[in-house]
Every structure is written in structure tokens, then in C-alpha cells.
């Protein structure tokens, strides 16, 4: 399973990449929203993990691009240090699959990713 991680904090990006690869996932990375948009087209990831606050294109704008322009149903998990209800609600309104607030335990993210893939296997629509 190929996962695209979109995160502008290098330490977080490296940590997530390490943990996901350790779990057997294939990982591609983007350090900003513009690069993430390019990587989606080039790499065709099966799941996207994106920070809300990224340079050039935000995580919310990325969801909108994926759902409205690409017409893609690829699962998107948004991560954010923002604990604002309106950001969470907007992410889900735009089509986010899940939302996780920083700081979080990497194992929590891995469990959520595995659950999404499990759900996709049982309901491929």
C-alpha cells in the first residue's frame, strides 16, 4: 500500500516515514502542498496523510483539489496542531476521511491507517 505524506516539518515527516515503512507501507513524501498535488498525479497513492498548515497549498485546499478537480475517492487523513472545531468540520465537509490532532502517538495514526485499508477491503465501492 502506497501512502503519500504531506508535511512541512522535516522531523515529523522523517518520523512518519520511518514508522510507516517499518509497518510495511510504501511511502512517498511531499514537503508542501504544491509538491503534494504533483505527487498525487505522479505516484497515485492509495492513502494521503496531510498537514493542514503547509506552504503554497493548505491541507484543506488539497482535499478540495482531490475531491473536486481529480474526482478521487482516495482516503485522506488530515493532521493538525490546530484544535479548532471549525477546521475539523471544514476538513470533513470537504471530504477528509479522518482527522488527527498533534501531538499524537505514531501508533494511533498507524491504527487509523490500517482501519481505513481494512474498511476499503470489505467495502470496495
Secondary structure, DSSP 8 states (H G I E B T S, - for coil): -EEEEE-S-HHHHHHHHHHHHHTT-EEEEESSHHHHHHHHHHH--SEEEEESS-SSS-HHHHHHIIIIIS----EEEEEES---HHHHHHHHHHT-SEEEESS--HHHHHHHHHHHHHHHHH---
